[in-house]
Amino acid sequence: MKTLYIKNILSLALVLLFTTTSNAQISKAEIRATGLTCSMCSNAINKQLKSLSEVENIEIDLNTNTFVVTLSDSNSLQPSVFKEKVEKAGFFIGSLVLTVSPETIKNSSFIVVNDKENTSKVVQIQVLDKGYVTDKEFKKLVKSYKNSTTFNNNNEADFHVKILN
């Protein structure tokens, strides 16, 4: 009886292991910030990003105001977290490029606006929504995607992305 009970529990555990869907996982985020004028400005953003427990490493390029954030494997962060942290430091995102798995794109709130085929294990995507690109770029994007009902709704839970690689 006890052996049958253990076998049932192990079977249930295996079924749960193979049927659970993975969270949206971002392995790397490349954030180009706007409005920075000195190294103290970049330090403010760096401090905000480091406050996320999922952050493993941050590389900063002061020439391009780019922050390359490497994240832990078990994170479930959304692009809105990066926007929130950069804005909390007093700046804005000019560009946000994420490195994700193809499954992340399929199983998340990402809406792909280009039909670029990708067969690699990791995909680079750029978030195109307001607040994730410069205002000038966003005005161009609105014209480009004027027929897209989801792009024009400005739903903050949806992230319109372009596959880069």
C-alpha positions as CSV (number, residue, x, y, z in Angstrom):
1,M,0.0,0.0,0.0
2,K,2.8,2.4,0.9
3,T,4.7,1.6,-2.3
4,L,1.6,2.3,-4.4
5,Y,1.1,5.6,-2.6
6,I,4.8,6.6,-3.4
7,K,4.4,5.6,-7.0
8,N,1.3,7.7,-7.4
9,I,3.0,10.7,-5.9
10,L,6.0,10.3,-8.2
11,S,3.8,9.9,-11.2
12,L,1.9,13.1,-10.3
13,A,5.1,15.0,-9.8
14,L,6.4,13.9,-13.2
15,V,3.1,15.0,-14.8
16,L,3.3,18.4,-13.1
17,L,6.9,18.8,-14.1
18,F,6.3,18.3,-17.8
19,T,3.0,20.2,-18.0
20,T,3.8,23.4,-16.3
21,T,4.3,26.3,-18.6
22,S,7.4,28.4,-18.2
23,N,7.3,32.1,-17.1
24,A,8.3,34.8,-19.5
25,Q,12.1,34.8,-19.1
26,I,14.4,37.6,-20.1
27,S,18.0,36.6,-20.0
28,K,19.4,40.0,-20.9
29,A,18.2,43.5,-21.2
30,E,20.0,46.2,-23.2
31,I,18.7,49.6,-22.0
32,R,19.8,52.8,-23.8
33,A,18.8,55.6,-21.5
34,T,18.1,59.2,-22.5
35,G,18.7,62.4,-20.6
36,L,22.0,61.4,-19.0
37,T,24.7,64.1,-18.7
38,C,27.3,62.7,-16.4
39,S,28.5,59.5,-14.6
40,M,26.4,60.4,-11.6
41,C,23.3,60.1,-13.8
42,S,24.4,56.6,-14.9
43,N,25.1,55.7,-11.3
44,A,21.5,56.6,-10.3
45,I,20.1,54.2,-13.0
46,N,22.7,51.5,-12.0
47,K,21.6,51.7,-8.4
48,Q,17.9,51.3,-9.4
49,L,18.6,48.3,-11.6
50,K,20.8,46.7,-9.0
51,S,17.9,46.9,-6.5
52,L,16.2,44.1,-8.5
53,S,17.0,40.7,-6.9
54,E,17.0,39.0,-10.4
55,V,19.9,41.1,-11.6
56,E,23.2,39.2,-11.8
57,N,25.4,41.8,-13.5
58,I,25.3,45.2,-15.1
59,E,27.7,46.5,-17.7
60,I,27.6,50.3,-18.5
61,D,28.8,52.0,-21.6
62,L,29.0,55.7,-20.8
63,N,29.6,56.6,-24.5
64,T,26.2,55.3,-25.6
65,N,24.4,55.5,-22.2
66,T,23.7,51.8,-22.5
67,F,23.1,49.4,-19.6
68,V,23.5,45.7,-20.4
69,V,21.7,43.9,-17.6
70,T,22.2,40.1,-17.2
71,L,19.4,38.4,-15.3
72,S,19.1,35.2,-13.3
73,D,17.6,32.1,-15.0
74,S,14.5,31.9,-12.8
75,N,13.2,35.4,-13.3
76,S,9.8,36.4,-14.6
77,L,10.4,40.1,-15.1
78,Q,8.4,42.1,-17.6
79,P,9.7,45.1,-19.6
80,S,7.7,47.4,-17.5
81,V,10.1,46.8,-14.6
82,F,13.0,48.3,-16.5
83,K,11.0,51.3,-17.5
84,E,9.9,51.8,-13.9
85,K,13.4,51.6,-12.6
86,V,14.9,54.0,-15.2
87,E,12.1,56.5,-14.6
88,K,12.5,56.2,-10.9
89,A,16.1,57.3,-11.3
90,G,14.8,60.4,-13.2
91,F,15.5,59.3,-16.8
92,F,13.8,57.7,-19.8
93,I,14.3,54.7,-22.0
94,G,15.4,55.4,-25.6
95,S,15.7,51.8,-26.6
96,L,15.0,48.5,-24.9
97,V,16.3,45.3,-26.5
98,L,15.6,42.0,-24.7
99,T,17.3,38.6,-25.2
100,V,14.6,35.9,-24.7
101,S,13.9,32.3,-25.7
102,P,11.4,31.7,-28.6
103,E,9.1,30.1,-26.1
104,T,9.0,33.3,-24.1
105,I,7.6,35.2,-27.1
106,K,4.9,32.5,-27.6
107,N,3.9,32.2,-23.9
108,S,3.8,35.9,-22.9
109,S,2.2,39.2,-23.5
110,F,4.6,40.0,-26.4
111,I,2.9,40.9,-29.7
112,V,5.3,40.5,-32.6
113,V,4.9,43.2,-35.3
114,N,7.3,41.8,-37.9
115,D,7.3,38.3,-39.4
116,K,11.0,37.6,-39.1
117,E,11.6,33.9,-38.8
118,N,14.0,32.9,-36.1
119,T,15.3,29.3,-35.4
120,S,18.0,30.1,-32.8
121,K,17.8,29.3,-29.2
122,V,17.7,32.9,-28.2
123,V,16.0,35.8,-29.8
124,Q,16.7,39.5,-29.5
125,I,13.5,41.7,-29.5
126,Q,13.0,45.4,-29.3
127,V,10.1,46.8,-27.4
128,L,8.3,49.4,-29.5
129,D,5.7,50.8,-27.2
130,K,5.5,54.4,-25.8
131,G,8.1,54.8,-23.1
132,Y,10.4,52.1,-24.5
133,V,11.6,54.2,-27.5
134,T,12.2,57.9,-28.0
135,D,9.2,60.1,-28.6
136,K,10.4,60.8,-32.1
137,E,10.7,57.1,-32.9
138,F,7.3,56.4,-31.4
139,K,5.6,59.0,-33.7
140,K,7.1,57.1,-36.6
141,L,6.0,53.8,-35.3
142,V,2.4,55.0,-34.8
143,K,2.3,55.9,-38.5
144,S,3.8,52.6,-39.5
145,Y,1.3,50.5,-37.4
146,K,-1.8,52.7,-37.7
147,N,-3.8,49.7,-38.9
148,S,-2.9,47.7,-35.8
149,T,-5.7,47.9,-33.3
150,T,-3.5,46.6,-30.4
151,F,-0.7,49.1,-31.0
152,N,-3.0,52.1,-30.9
153,N,-4.7,51.0,-27.7
154,N,-1.7,51.7,-25.5
155,N,-2.5,48.7,-23.3
156,E,0.4,48.6,-20.8
157,A,0.0,44.9,-20.3
158,D,0.8,44.2,-24.0
159,F,4.3,44.7,-25.3
160,H,4.7,45.2,-29.1
161,V,8.1,43.8,-30.1
162,K,10.2,43.6,-33.3
163,I,12.4,40.5,-33.7
164,L,15.9,41.7,-34.5
165,N,17.8,38.5,-35.2
